[in-house]
Amino acid sequence: MRRLRAPAITMLIVSASVALCSMNLFGTSFTELSHDPHAMPWARLLLTTGFFNAMVGPILVSVLASRQTDIEHTGSGWNLAAASGLTPGTLCRAKLAALSLLIVPAVTVQSLGIIMLARFRGLSVALDVGPWVTYTALLICVDLAMCTYFLWLAAVVENQMIVMSTGLLSGFIGIFTLLVPPEIVQWTPWGYYALITPAAMSATAHSQPDVTYIDVPAGWIAGFLILTALIFTVVTHRLNRIER
């Protein structure tokens, strides 16, 4: 994992994500909201975080999946693993387990970094722990779910630029799903970056739009995660039939 520079790449992308999610903390309007609990500053920050994570999340997992799998294509890794008794499907599942050791702490550090930066910038309102913990946990789950699709794609195509290009395109689709009604995006994997965000904007007559916390569709999210696990299990078993 270290030779693939995956930890360094993860740190770089997470740092960029924290910077993007925290941009509003340096705006002039932040000072007016940072001490007013009725302005819901933590909900506003969470909504911004959800927006940028819808773009960064797919890019992060696509890059990690590509880096983790490219060595198998370039170094005859599939054949070497088969000689050791490891089928391609088993190897892909092992890669997912290895990447989870990066994704889980990366997402956790990202959320903590945003919260700490907000405190440093003077946000004195009490932290809304529940929504932030919920979002962080669900973001980890969705990132891991998306990682399974990119791992499969990285395993079946030798050109890893296809994988990373798909990740970049997925990032833009993820942002677009934030503008689409939940009834539509819940049928797409990218839409779950929007559905897991427990904050939403509502129309108001004031200069600043209202942001409130909302309940996430737990049933749909659980269904998506279970379906993804089943799909990954099936496709990794089918990988064993592909001749390398």
Residue pairs with C-beta under 8 A, 6 or more apart in sequence:
1 7
1 68
1 98
1 102
4 67
4 68
4 71
5 67
6 64
6 67
6 68
6 99
6 102
7 102
9 63
9 64
9 67
10 60
10 64
10 102
10 103
10 106
11 106
13 56
13 59
13 60
13 63
13 106
14 60
14 106
14 109
14 110
14 113
16 56
17 52
17 53
17 56
17 60
17 110
18 110
18 113
18 114
18 117
20 52
20 56
21 45
21 48
21 49
21 52
21 53
21 110
21 114
22 45
22 114
22 117
22 118
22 121
23 48
24 30
24 44
24 45
24 48
25 45
25 117
25 118
25 121
25 123
26 121
29 208
30 41
30 121
30 123
31 122
32 39
33 39
33 41
33 44
33 208
34 41
34 121
34 122
34 123
34 124
34 125
35 122
35 124
35 125
36 125
37 125
37 126
39 208
40 210
40 211
40 212
40 213
41 118
41 123
41 125
42 118
42 123
42 125
42 127
42 128
42 131
42 132
43 128
43 131
43 199
43 211
43 212
43 213
44 199
44 211
45 114
45 118
45 123
46 128
46 131
46 132
46 135
46 197
46 198
46 199
47 197
47 199
47 200
47 201
47 211
49 111
49 114
49 135
49 197
50 135
50 178
50 193
50 194
50 196
50 197
50 199
51 175
51 178
53 139
53 193
54 171
54 174
54 175
54 177
54 178
54 190
54 193
54 194
55 171
55 172
55 174
55 175
56 171
57 139
57 142
57 143
57 146
57 171
57 174
57 193
58 146
58 150
58 167
58 168
58 170
58 171
58 173
58 174
58 190
58 193
59 167
59 168
59 170
59 171
60 103
60 106
60 143
61 99
61 103
61 143
61 144
61 146
61 147
61 150
61 167
62 150
62 163
62 164
62 166
62 167
62 168
62 170
63 164
63 167
64 99
64 102
64 103
64 147
65 95
65 99
65 147
65 150
65 151
65 153
65 154
65 163
66 150
66 154
66 160
66 163
66 164
66 167
68 95
68 98
68 99
68 151
68 154
69 92
69 95
69 151
69 154
69 155
69 160
69 163
70 154
70 160
71 77
72 78
72 81
72 91
72 155
73 158
73 160
77 91
78 88
78 91
78 244
79 244
81 87
81 88
81 91
82 88
82 244
86 94
87 239
87 240
88 155
88 236
88 239
88 240
88 242
88 244
89 236
89 237
89 238
89 239
89 240
90 236
92 151
92 152
92 155
92 236
92 239
93 232
93 236
95 151
96 144
96 147
96 148
96 151
96 232
99 144
99 147
99 151
100 144
100 147
103 140
103 143
103 144
103 147
104 140
107 136
107 139
107 140
107 143
108 136
108 140
111 132
111 135
111 136
111 139
115 127
115 132
128 213
131 198
131 199
131 213
134 198
134 216
135 196
135 197
135 198
138 196
138 216
138 221
139 193
139 196
141 196
141 221
141 225
142 192
142 193
142 196
142 221
142 225
145 189
145 192
145 224
145 225
145 228
145 229
146 170
146 189
148 228
148 229
148 231
148 232
149 189
149 228
149 232
150 163
150 166
150 167
151 232
152 232
152 235
152 236
152 239
153 162
153 163
153 166
154 160
154 163
155 239
156 239
156 242
157 163
170 190
173 188
173 190
174 190
174 193
174 194
177 185
177 188
177 190
177 191
177 193
177 194
178 193
178 194
178 197
180 191
180 194
182 191
182 194
182 195
182 217
184 191
185 191
185 192
185 194
185 195
186 192
186 195
186 217
186 220
186 224
189 224
189 228
192 221
192 224
195 216
195 217
195 220
195 221
196 216
196 221
197 216
198 213
198 214
198 215
198 216
199 211
199 212
199 213
199 214
200 211
200 212
200 214
201 209
201 210
201 211
202 209
202 210
202 211
202 212
203 209
203 210
204 210
